Amino acid sequence: MAFLKTQDRSKERFSLLLLDLEEYYFEQHTAYHVTSASTRERKVRGSFKICSKSVIFDPDSFETPILKIPLRDCKRIEFVEKDTNPFNDPKPSAISISCGQLIYIKESNVIAPYRNERGTKRLTFQLEVWTKTEDVVQTLLQLHRASCLERLGDQTAMVEANLQSRLARTSFDKNSFQSVAEKPHMECTVEMVMPLVSNPGHICITDENLYFQPLNGYPDRVIQIKLHSVRRIYKRRHGLRPLGLEVFCTENDFCSDIYLKFYNTADRDEIYYYIATFLENHMTEHTAESYMLQWQRGHLSNFQYLLHLNSLADRSCNDLSQYPVFPWVLADYTSPQLDLTNAATFRDLGKPVGALNKERLDRLLSRYRGMPEPSFLYGSHYSSPGYVMFYLVRVAPEHMLCLQNGRYDHADRMFNSVGETWRNCLEGATDFKELIPEFYGTDCTFLENRQGLDLGRRQNGSYVGDVVLPPWASDASDFLQKHRTALESQYVSEHLHEWIDLIFGYKQRGSEAIAAHNVFHPLTYEGGIDCDSIEDTDQRIAMLTQILEFGQTPTQLFTSPHPQRITPRFHNITRSPSISSPGSELSPASPSADSSFEDLTEESRKLAWTNMGNLTLISSHRIHKEAVTGIAVARDGSAIFSTSQDSTLKMFSKELKDFQRSMSFSNMALSSCLMLADGKTVVCSSWDNNVYFYSVPFGRRQDTLMGHDDAVSAIRWFDDRLYTASWDSTVKVWQCPSESTHKRSQFELLAELEHDAGVNSINLSVAGTLLVSGCKDGTVSIWDTQSHEVLQQVPCHSGTIHHTAFSPDSRHVLSVGEDCCMKVIDVQTGMVMSSVRAEEEQRCFCWDGNSVLCGGQSGNLLLWDLLSSTVTKRIPAHSGPVTAMWMNELYTTVITGGEDRQIMFWKLYS
């Protein structure tokens, strides 16, 4: 199991789980438990362990039970001096303990509920190094005084003082360094956190390794992690305070390599940022938005994505009060066959567990409406230490015994059947629990009683053994395999975002949570109470204990609706017909409705973008006197048109490798150009507020559209509609005749899309149903081209937006601006899913949804991988900013224009 993978220590019986919750293990001494049988004295050798609330004697013989003596039950602890009488057998000094309760653990070396013996008992222990006996007795007396204090807060403070004194008297042993050349960076005191227990000690971080040295030398003298092997690190909330740090040396495992709790946030943060310097692009890679983009585009499975969200939301397998939470996805545990094509097979992921049963919900709502503040729907949580151990008792029995004071739960309340548990979650008055990651893993041992544990006998007379599985599962492995398949199924992929909204998203709290019937006790929410503000120590400890035992809601990761996953049925890889059709290498592929052709073009697209770093310069030509602003290509690929701030439209012949025509419509700059579907007309926008139509066959201006009160910055065309963007803060939609004779009287204004600032960029989705605009105030707006209503307005840049474009599947919009940022926006929700800060302004780009070819301020072409937020290739190009870019539909040819007045032709060689 996840958190058990590092805890297989079969050669010893002692574990920190034998301690009480919140107890520390301080030191151990080799000793003898001395008992008298008639006239003979019997000595049992073992380890005498001093803990903050108890003494534990762990015999060397596995047949002899471990003895635990709670210090609060001790009546007397004495130092017995050695016998120096020459007439008697010499006796070393000893420790005598009189107690009112003795706890026997692992009798006959069997993991079972502890046996408590009450009544006065006297135990004698002799240390192997008997000269330490008096010091050990003084330590025990001090800890005994702490355990006998009336107030819990005073007990805790005294134990904490003892611990800090021990830590202050010791330091990290630098002889543990792997290399004499290592340079230490920092050393401080910490606790290593494991499920239900923590172990104090020292950490030391060097230029090569992170070391942890336990104060008590358990379980190892030193634990080492190579910094170059670290893949992920997370700051953690531990005990409601920002003191935790979790380190992973794997990418997708949800069990970390070490979890540390610091005593102050400053130490934690210094170690965090030092380790982060060893992780390439750590700060941009591991955000909820970057994982969301990878998941939405199919680069992460549903399972992997949920693991990452749990990690980002402070969930850790080392903290049972914040264990990773996974959803119930199935509702059918009775059918002989599992039908994943039937929606009725699945649980409604848009509702919390407590709202799945309407009758129960009505009863809860009735109580909720009559409840005084703070009111809540559910009196128990969907994730708590008790629920985690409910599922894992068969593989972690010692954790269950630790959590429940040495006892298992009643046999009828155990995890006996998957179907029964689901039914109780639907019908039980206080049972609203979700699942844990193990239900979607590959290790089925938590469903089987392989250790032969005596977990009790049910009322029907049957013993608790293996978990009863649904009829559709032949065995435990088959159950997990089908459960994993269900999690990755089409239905769950299409609805998982609804569950994420409830657990990690905008329906977690506030009015949306109330509307979704997703309201838990206020203490379960992050920030629900500031424990440090409670002055009474007893009340503070009691409140903290209550919160940790009850369960905690994950950190809220999203405050707006989570986008839906892009599943295969939604894939739309057809492209806009507004540019061109078959011809030479500059022209697009022939359109086809054949699905195999679509598959082929999809594969071609992926292959082309995989090889985009091989883009090679074919030729460059300086044909303008000012910066190039737009590029369009003739339908057959024989001619290229470009506009410039020098006010000219140039026609360049590919065959002659020279420009053939130069046209000027006014004395002001032209801002962009496009080729109409008829292949005979080039449309140009100008800073003189006009749009010009140029006839290629007749070689002259054909018409002028005077439609704006300021410069026209960009134009787009789709199905006889012209979209014009202007610095007058509008985008106008015009109905235009399809034939090539454009007359002013035939331009009909259909709509005027108002903005709050000048519009610098527009683009259309592949199907022409959506329009995106980018403004000078940094706002990206998404519009419905049928209703002309704004769907999303996202203020995401801190300055002018240079360029915007939809992804090929129209699910996302990418924008670049003068703030040097690239933003990926989800069309459906308006959520900024990725924000990447580049070293320089990106002025224009082409992209496929995952990779971006950008033209930068420096003149270079930069190939970005958005999923990792890294530049994968830097291609030298222009001597000034790249201002225009065109790419053919086969992704094999690129044309760029720049402020250096040049046009460059690029070819992609696989």
N, C-alpha and C positions, 0 to 999 in steps of 0.2 A: 504494500500500500504506500501511498505517497509519502507521508511523514515517517513511515517506519523503515524506509529504505536505508537510512544511516544508523539505525538503532539495533541492528542485529548483533548482540553481544552475548552469544549463547554460552560462553565460558564463564559467565558470572551471573549470579542471581540478583544482586543488588541493582537497583535503578533509582533515579531521582523520583520516579513515580511512587515510591514507597513513602515519600515525605507527604506532609499535608500540603494543601494549596497555599501558595505564598510563603513556603518554608524554604530555608537555605541549608545546604550541606556545607559545613565549614572545614572539618578535618577528620582524619582517621588515624587510628593507632592499632598495630597488631596487639591482640590481647587474648586472655583466656577467661572464659566464663567458668567460674569455680562453683561446683555443686558438691554437696555431701550426700553420699549414699551409705547409710549405717555408719560404719567407722571409716569408710574409705572416702577419699577426696577425688572427685572427677573433674578433669579440666578439658574444656572444649575450646580449641583454638579457632580464632576468627578475626574479623575486622570490627573494631569498636569505633563507630562513626558518630561524631558530634554534629547535631543539626540544631537549627535555631529554636525548634519547638519539641525536639525529641532526641532520644539516644537510640541508635539502631545497632544491634549486634548481628553481624552476618557470619555465621560459622563457615569454616572451610568445607565441612562435610555437607553435601547437598541433601542428605537425608535428614539433617537436623533443621528445624524451622528457624527462620529469621525472627529475632525478637525486637519488638519496638516498644519503647518505654516513653509515653508522653510526659514531658517535663511538668505539665500542669497537674498531673496525677501523682507526682513524687512527693512523699511526705518528708523524706530526709535523704541527703546526699552527703556522704562522709569520706574523709581520708583516713584509711586504716594504716597505721604505721607498721613498718616491718618488725617481725619478731626477732629480737637480738638475744633472746635467752639461750645460752649455750647448751642447756639441757634439752631444748626442743628442736625439732627439725626447723631449719631456717625457712622463714616465710617472707617473701617480698611484700612491699607496701601494696595496698589494694584500694579499690573504689567500692564503697558499699552504697547501694541504692535501695531505699524502701519506697514502694509505690503501691497505689491502690488499683492499678489496672495494668495488665500486660497483654500485648497484642502478638499473636502468633501468625506468621506470614509464610506462605509456600511450604506448608507441612508436607513431608514426603516429596518435596520439590514439585508440587502440583500448583498451578495457578488456580486459585479458588478464593471465595470470600474469606476475609480474615476471621480468625477466632479470637474473641476477646475474653480474657479471664479477669473477673473482678474479685476484689479481696486483697488484703495486705500481703505483699510478697517482698522478700528481701533477696537482692541479687548482688553477687560479688564478682568483680572483674579485676584481673591482674594484667597490667601492661607488660609487654615483652621488654620494653625499655622502661623499667620501673621508676627510674629517676624523674620521669615526666609526670608521675602520678599526681603530685600535689598541684602542679600547674593545671592539669586537666580538671581536677576537682574544683579549683577556683573558677575555671571557665564554665563548668556545669552549674555552679552555684549562681553565677551571674545570669546565665540564661534562664535558670529556674526562677530567679527573682522577677525577670521580665515576664515570664509566662504566668506568674501569679498576680500581676497587677490587675486591678479591677477594670480599668478602661482599656479598650482595644487599641485606641490611639497611642496610649502610653507604652503598651507592649510593643507595638510596631516601631515606635521611635527608639526604644532601647535596643531592639534587635538591629535596627538600621545603623545606630551608632556603633554597635559592635562590629557590624560588617564593614563600615567605612574605616574603622580603626584598623581592621585586618588588612584592607586594601592599601591603606596609607603606609603600613609597615612593610609592604612588599612591593616589588616592581617586576617588570618583564625581564626574564632571563635572556640576555642577548646571545648567550651560548647556543640558543635554539635556532639562530639564523642558519639558513641553508648555505650561505656563502659569506666568507669573511669580508668580501668586497661590498656587501649590501650597506646602503646608507639609510639609517632610520629617519623617517620624516616626522612621526608623531607617536606618542604613547599616551593612553588614557585608560581609565577604569570603565568597564562595561559589564553587562550581563548577556550571556548567550541564551536566547529564548528558544525553547522547544515546546511542543504541545503540553500544556498544563504546568510546566516547570521552567525555571530559569536558573542559570549557573553563573555566579559572579567571577570576575577575573580581570586580566589586563589584555588590551590589544596593543600591538605595535605594527605600524605600517611603514614599509621601506620602499625603496625604488623598484622592488621586484615582487614583494609578497605582503599579504595581510596575515598576521599571526594573532591567534587567541590563545592565551595561557590561563586555564581555569585556576582559581584560587585553591581548589581542593585536589587538583591533578586528575579530575574525573571528567569525561571518560578517557581522555588522553592527556599526556603532559602538555602537549601543544597541538593546535590545529592550524594548518597552513593552507592558504589559497593563493595561487599565482595570479598576480594582477592582470597579466596578459591573457589569462584564460577566462576572465570575467566577461559575460555577455550582457547582463542587465543588472541594474541596481535600482532600488526603490526606497524612497523615504517612507516610513511607516508611522501611523498613529498607534501607539502602544499604551494601553491603560488610559485611553482618551487623551494622551499627551503626545506631542510631536518629537518622540525620542527614539523611534525605531529605524533601523536600516537593514534591508534584506539584499543579499548578494546571490546572483545566479550565474553559474558557469555554463548553463545550457539556454537555448533559445525558447523552447516550447514546453519544457518540463515545469510543472507547477510546484515542485518541491525545491526549495532553495538550498544552496550550499551552506549558508550561515545566515542567521537572523540575530542581530545585535540590538540590545536596548542600552542607550547611553544615559548618563545621569544629567546631562544638560544638552540642549539643542545645538549650541555652538560647536561642541565637539562632534556631534553627529554630522552637522553640515560640512565641517572642514574635511572629515573623512570622505563624505559623499562626493564633494567636488574634486578631491584629490583622485579618487578612483575613477571619476568621470573623465579625467584627462587621458586615461588609458583606453577609453571607449570612443571609437571614431563616430562623430556625429551623434553622440549619446543624447544631447539635449533636444534634438529635433526628431530623432527616430521614434522614441517611445512615448508618444502621446496618444490619447484616445482617438484623435482625429486621424493620425497616420495609420493606426491599426484599422480604423473604420474604413478608410479608403482601400486598404489591402483586402479586407473582408468583402467589401461591396463588389470588388472587381474579381473575386474568386481566388485571390492569392493566399487567403487564410480560410481554413475550414470553420464551420460554426463552432466546433469544439475549441479550436485554437483561439478564436476571437473571444469567446467567453472567458477563457483562461486569462488572456491579456487584460480584458476589462476588469476581472476580479483582482488581478495584481495592481492595476492602476487605482482601484477603489479601496486599497488597503486590506484586501482579503489575502490571507496567508495560511498555508497548511500548518504553520508553526503556532498559530494563534487560534484556538478553537472557538473563541468568541467572535472571530472574524474569519471563519473558514470559507473557502470559495463556495459560492452558491450557484447551482445549476437548476434549470427548470424541469418539472415533469413535462414531457412532451406528448406522451401517449395517454389515452383515456380507455383503451381496450386491454384488459388483463384477463378476459374470460374466453375469447374466441380461440378455436383450435388453430386457426391460421391468422397471421398478421397481415392486413391489407393496407399497405402504405399509399395506395392510390385513392383511398376513401377518406374524405375529410373528417368523417365521424370517428375515425380511429384516433384522432388527435385531440389533445386538450386545447381549449381556447386560450391562446397565449396572450390575448389582449386583456385578460382579467387576472387579478391575483387569486391564489388558491382559495382564499376566504370568500370570494365572490362567485365561485364556479357553481355553487349550489344555491339557487334562488331562494328556497325556503329558509335555509340557514341564514342567508344574507338578510332577508326581511327581518328575522328575529334580531340579528345584530344591529341593523339600522334602527329598529324600534328602541333598543337599549341605548344606542348612540345618541339619539335625538333627546332622550331624557337625562343624559349624563351631564353633570357640571363640568366646567373647564378644569383641567385640560381633558377634552373628550377624545376618545379613540375608538375605532371599530373593533380592533383585534387585541385581546388581552395577552396573547403570546405571539412570538415572532416566527418568521419562516426559516430562521437559521440561528442556532444556539449551540453551545458546547454539548448540551444533553442530546440534541438531535443528531449531531455528528457522531457521538458515541453510540447512539441508538443504531445507526447504520453500520458502524465499524466494530462492534463489540467482539465479533468472532476473530478478528485479526489484532485487535488492540484491547484485550480484556483488562490488562493492567491499567490502561488509561481510564476505563470505566470504573474500576475499583478505586482509583485515585479520586475520580470526580465524585463518587458516591460513598465516600468514607468506608471503603473496604467491602462494599456490597454490590451485587448485581441488582438490576431492576426486577420487578415481579415478572415471572415467566410469561404471563399473558400480555404484559406491556412491552415485551421484547419485539425486535424486528423478526417476525415469524414468517410473513408472507408478503410478497410485493403487492398482490391484489388487495389483501386486507389493509395494508398500509395506505394504498391509494383510496380505498373506500372510506377509511377513517379520516383522511385528509378532506374528503368531500362532505362527510356527514358529522364528524366529531365537533363538539361544541367549542373546543379550544385547540384544535389541531390544524395548523395552516402551513406546515413545513414543506419546503421545496426539497430538491435532491442535492447531492454532492458530486464532484467530478468523477468519482470512482464508478458511478453508474454508466459512464460513457468511456471507460478505460478498457484495458485488456486484461487486468488482473482480477480474476473472479473469486479469489480466496475469501473476500469479505462476505460472500454469499454462502460459504461452506464452513462447517464446523470441523475443520481439518485437525485442530488441536484436541478434539474430543473433550471440550470444556463442558463441565456440568453447569449449564445455564438455568437449570430449574425445570419444574414440571408444571404443565398447564392444567387448568381446571378440568379439561377433558381427559386428563390422564397421560397425554403424550409429552415426551421430553422435547426441549428446545434443541433442534439439530440444525440441519441446513435450512436455508430460506426456501419456502415454497414458491416456485416460479409459475408464471402464467402458462396455460396449456400450449401456447404457440412456441414455447422455448423447450428444446429437448434436454438441455442442461445449462449450467451456469455460463459456460463460454458462449453457447448459442444465444442466450439471453442478452449478454453484453454486446455481441456482434449485431444482433437485430436492433438493440437499443441505440447503438452508435449509428446504424443505418437510418433509423428514424430521425435522429438529431440532424443528420445531413440531408434529409429528404427535401423534396420540392416544397411541400407544405410548410415545414418548419423554416426553411430558408426564406420563404415569402412572408412569414409572420413573426420571426424571431425579434425583429426590431420593436414589435409591440411589447414583448416581455422586457426588453432592455429599457424601454421607456418607463416601465413600472419599477424596476429594480435599480437601475443606474441613471435614469433619465428624468425628463421634465415632469413625469407623473409620480415621482417619488415623494414629493412634498408640496404643500400649498394647495391652492384651489383645484389644480389638476388632479392631485392625489385624492381630494375629497370627491371629485366627480367620478374618479375611477374606482372608488371604494377601496382605497389603498392606504388607509390611515392606521398607523400603529402608535404605540405609546410614545409620548414625546421624548422620553429618556433614551429611546433606541436611535435617535437621529444625531448625527454629528453636530456638535454645537448646541444640542438640546439643553445641556447644563454645563456650567463651568465648575468642575469639582474643586478646583483650587480656590474658588471664591467662598466655599463652605468653611467657616472658621473652626467649627467643632470637629476635631479629628475623628472622633467615633462616627459622627454622621457622615463625614466625607468618605471614610473607608467603607461604611455600610452601603452608601450610595454607589460607590464604584463597584463593589462586589455585586450588587443587584444588577447593575447595567451589564457587567461582563457575563453574568450567568444567564440573564434574560435574552441576550443577543443584540447585535448592533446592525443597523441599516448601513449598507455600503456608502462610501463617499459618493456624492452626486457628481457624475462625469459630464452629463449633458443637460442643458437647460432649454433646449428646443427639441421638437420631434426628431427621432432618429430615422435616418433614411432607410428605405427598404433595400434588401439585397438585390443585385442584378442577377436574375436567374436566367437560364438559357432561353426560356420561352419569350423573354423580353428583348432578346438581342435583335438589334436592327442595324444591319451593316450596309444598307443601301446608302448612297450618297446623293447630294443635291445635284440636279441636272442643270444648274444655272451656269456652268462654265463651259463644258465641252463634251465631245464624244469621240469615237474611234479616229485614229490617225497614227502619228509617229510616236516616239518615246515621250514626247511632251504631252500627248493626249491621254485621257483616262481609258480604262478598260470598257469594253462593250457592256451595256446593261443586260442583265438576264434575270429572269424570275426563278431560274432553276436553283434549288436549294444546294445542290452539290457545288454549283458555281459560287454561291454565297460562302459555303464552307471553305472553298478554295481561296476566295479573296480574303477571308478572315485569316487563314493560315499565311497567305502572302503578306498581309499587313503585319502580322506578328513577326514574320521572318525579316521583313524590310526594316522594321523598327529595331529588331535585335542587332541588325548590321548597320544601323544609321551612323555609327562611329566611323564607318569606312567611307563616308562622303568625301568625294574627290573633286577638286576644282578643275573644270574643263577649260573655261576661258573667262576673261573679264574685259569689259568695254566701258569707256567713259564717254557717255553720249549726252549727258546733261551738264548744265552749268551750276546747278544747285542740287540740294539733297533730293534723292528719289523718294517718292511718297506712295506709289502704287504700282502693281504689276498685274497684267492680264495676258492671257495666251489665246491665240486664235484657235478655232474649233479643231482644225487639222494639225495644229502644232507648228505651222509654218512661220508664224509671225508672233512676236512678243510686243506688247504695248506697255509703256511705262509713263507715269506722270511724275512731275517734279515741282519743287518750289520755284523753279525758273519759269513757271506758267505754261510749259509746253507738254504736249502729248507726243511721244516718240513711238514710231513703229520700227521695230528691229527685225531684219530678215535672218532667220536661222541659217538658211542655205548660203546667203551671201556674207554672213557674219559681219553685217554692217547695218546701220539704220537707213531706212528707205524714205521715211517721211517724218516731218516735224510740223506739228500743228499748234497754234496758239489761239486761245479763245478770249483771253483778257490779259490785262497786265498784272494780274494777281496769281498767287500760287494755286496749283491744282493739288488737291489733297488725297485723291484716290481714283481708281478706275476699275471697271469690270466689263466683261464681254457678255452680251446677251445670248440667250439660247439660240437665236437665229444665226449666230456666227457672223453677222454683217454689221453689228452696231457695237461701238464702244461708248460706255457712259462714264463721264468724268465729273467729279465734284470739285468746287472751287471755293477759295476764300472770299470770292466776290458775291457770295450768297446764292450762287446759281448752280444748276446741274446742266451739263452739256451732253448732247447726243451726237456722236460722230459716225458717219456712214463710211464703212471701209470700202465698198465697191465704188462709191462716188468720190471718195477722198475729200469730203467737206463736212462742215458742221451741218447737221440736219435739223436740230431744234434746240431750244433752251427752255429749261424749267426754272422760273424765278419763284422759289417757294419759301425762302427763309429770310430772317432779319439779321442774320450774322453768318459767319463762314460756315459752309457745309463741310463737315469733317470726315464723313464716311457714308457710303451707300451700299445697299444690298438689293438683290433682285430675286423674286421667286414667283412663278406662275402669274405673270402679267402684273405683278405688284412691285412697285419701287419703294424702298424704305430709305429715307434720307435723314441723317443725323446732323445736328448743327450746334454751334456754340450759343445759339439763342435759347438753349435749354429745352429743345423739343426734338422728337423723332416724328416725322410725318410719313404717313402711308398713302401712296398714290396708286390708283388704278390706271394702268397704261395699256394701249393697244398692243397686241402681240405681233402685228406685222411691222415691217421695218420703217414705215412712214410715220414718224412720231410728230404729231401736231399739238401745239400748246392747248388747243381747245379740247383735246381728247384726254388731258390729264385731269383725273377726278380725285380730289382730296377725300380719302376715306376716313382718316383718323389723325389726331394729333396727340402724341404721347408726351405729357408734360413731365418735366424733371425739375429738380431744385438747382441745378447747375448746368453749365455747358456740357454737351454730350460729345465725347471724344472718340468713341468706338461703338460699333454695333456689329452683331452677327446673328445669323439665323440657325436654328436647329436643322438637322438633315431633312426632316419632313416639312419644314417651313411653318410649323405650328407654334414655335416659340421664338422670341427675339430677346437677345441680351444686349444691354447698353451699359457703357462705362462712362462715368462723368468726371469732371474736373475736381469735384469735391471728394472723390474716392468711393462713391457709391456704385454698386453693381445692381441693376434692376433687371428682372426677368418678366417678360410680358407674354400674354396670350394673343397671338396674331388674329384670332377669330373674333374674340370679344373686345380686344384692345384694352384689357384690364391688366393692371400690374399684379403679378403673382407673388413676387418676392422683391424686397428692397433691402440690400445688405450693405451697410456702410463698413467696408472692410479694408480700405486703403487710407493712408494719411495724406495723400496728394493725388495728382492727376492720374487717371487710368490711361495707359497707352493702348492696350489691346485686350479684347475679350473673345472667347470662342467656346462653343459647345464641344463636348467629347463626341466621338462618332455615334455613340448610343444615346446621346442627348440626355444622359442622366446627370452630367456634371458640367460646370462652367469653370474655365480657367481664366484668370485675369492677372495682368502684370501692370505695375505702376511705377511712378517716380520715387516711391518709398523703398524701392529695391525688393519688394515682396512679390511672391507668386502665391495666389490664393485659389484653392479648389473649393467650389461651392456646390452643394447638393441642390439640384433643381427642385426636387419635391418638397424639401423642408426649409431651404434657405440657409442651412447650416454650413459654416466654414469648416470643411473637413480636413484641410491641410493648409498650413501657412509656412512658406519657406522663404527665409530671408537670404537673398543672393549678395554676392560681393559688389555687384554693380547693377544699375538699372537694366531691365530687360525690356526692349522696345517693341518687339514683335515675335511671333512664334507660330509653329504648327505642332499639333499634338495628337496622340491616339488614345488618350485617357490614362495612360500609365507613364509614357515617356514624352518629353517635350524638347523640340529643337528650337532654341531661342536665339534671337539676334540681340547682342548686348551693346551697352554703351561704349565699350572698348573697341568694338568692331569684330570681336570673336563670335563664332557660333558655338553655343554651349548646348550639350546634350545632357538633359536632366532625367534622372530616374525619380519620379515623384514618390514612389512607394518607400524609398529609402532616403529621400530628400538630399540626394548627392549628385554632383556633376560627374558623369561617367566619361565625358570626352570634351576637350576644348579644341576647337578647330580655328586656326588663324584665318581671317577673311578680310574685312574692310579695314581701312586706316582711320575710320571714324565710326560713330554709332550706326548700327544696322537698323534701317528705318522701314523696310518692306521685305516681305517674304512670300513666295508662292511655291506650292508643292503639287505635283500631279497625283492623280488618284491611285496610281500604282506605287506611290511613295518611292519612286526611283529617280526622280529629277527634282531639283530644287533650284529656284532662281532667287537671288537676294539683291537688294538695292540699299545704298547707304548714303550718309552725309558726305562721303568722299566722291559723290556724283557717279559712282561706278555701278554697273550691273554685272553680277557674277553668275555663271552657270555651273551647277554642281551635278555630279552623277553619282548614284549609289552603286557600288560594285560589291557583290556578295562575296 
